[in-house]
Amino acid sequence: MNLHGIAGPIVATVNPWITVSIQQSDGYGTNPDGSRGPSYEPPVTVQAQIQPLQYRDLVQIDGLNLNGEKRAMYVTGDYQAVVRSSKQGGDLVTLPDGSVWLVVQQLENWHMANGWVKVAIVKQDGS
């Protein structure tokens, strides 16, 4: 049963879906100066709901040593935090206001069963 499919439209009456741009990480590349830096696939636009983190979410990300503004994002698709062993994740999300957020933790993964995930995102400073 896809509870997000049922609850999402109801939640949208008070917290509407917004269009965000997501760039999925595709590993690292070599810069012209020889240093290595992250590289990303071209951005795609998707509908998402941004919400505050719940207590359970905060407990789940407690050991990550994250600073700054944090939110939860419900989105259709399979977006990842960093998975070093498979060199995946660290996807970037751009909100309508132009702010850039990093996916730091996958909080719920219902992608295989129902096509959506809940991720924790942290606002980036733009550097």
N, C-alpha and C positions, 0 to 999 in steps of 0.2 A: 504494500500500500504506500503510495507516494503522499506522505503527510504534507510535504512542502507544496506539492501541487494543489492540495486542498486548502492549506492555511495561507499560502502566498497571496492569493487574491483578496482574502479577508484582511490580512495585515496591510495590503496595499491601499486600503481605504484611509489609513492613518499614516502610513509610511510608504509613499508611492515608489514604484520602480523607477530607477534612473538609468540613463544610458551612460555606460562607462567604456573606456578604451583599455584593452588588456594586451600587453606585449608578453608573450611567453618566452622564457629564457631558452636559448638553444646552446648554452655552454659559454665558452670563452673564446675570444679571438686575440690576435696579436695586433697591437696598435702600431702606427708608423714608427714610433720611437723604440719599439721592441718590447714595451711593457705589455702585460696581459690585462684584459678588461672584459667585462661581461658583454655578451652579444644577445640580441633579441630578434625574434621573428617580427614581421610587420604587424602593426596593431590591428586588432579586430574589435568591433563594437558589440557589446552585449548588454542585456538588461540585468540589473542587480539591485538588491536591497541592502542598504548600509544601516547597521544598527549598532548600539553600544554593546560592548562585551558584557556577558553575564558573569556572575561570580564563578561558575564552573569553568568558563573559558579562561578567566584570569588565573585560576589555579592551574589549568593545563599549560599556560604559557609562562608560568612563574619562573622557571629555571632558564629561560632564554635570555635574560639580562637585556630586556628591551626598554628603551627610553623613548619618550615622546608620546604623541597622540596615537591612540590605538582604536580600531573599530573592528566589527565583525561584518563580513560581506557574504550574502547568499547569492549564488550565481549559478546559472546553468553552464555546465562544462566540467572540465577536470583541470583545475589550477593547483599549483604546487608551491610549497615552501621549498627551501633548498634541500635536495637529497644528494649529498656529496657522492655516494657510491655510484649513482647512475648519472651524475653530472647534469641533474635537472633541477628545475624550480628557481625560485627567486623571481617570480613573475612580477611585472610592474602594472599597476592600475592607475589610470588617469581619470579623475572625476570631472564632472562638467565645469567646476570652478577652476580647472587647470592644475589642481594639486596632484602630486604623484605619490603613490603609496606602494609599499613593498609587501608582497604576500610572505608572511613569516611563519605561519603554521596552518596546517590543514586541520580544522577543528572537527568537522564531520565530513565523511566521504560517502555520499550516496550516488556517486557517478555511475557505477556499474549497474545498480538496481533501478535508479530513477533519474539519472542524468544531471544531478546538481551536487554542489559542495558548499560547505560553510568554511570560510577561511578567516584568519586574523590578519589584518593589514596594519602597517605602521607608516605614518606620514614621513616622507623624505624631505630633506632640507634643500633639494634642488641642485646640489653640487655634483 
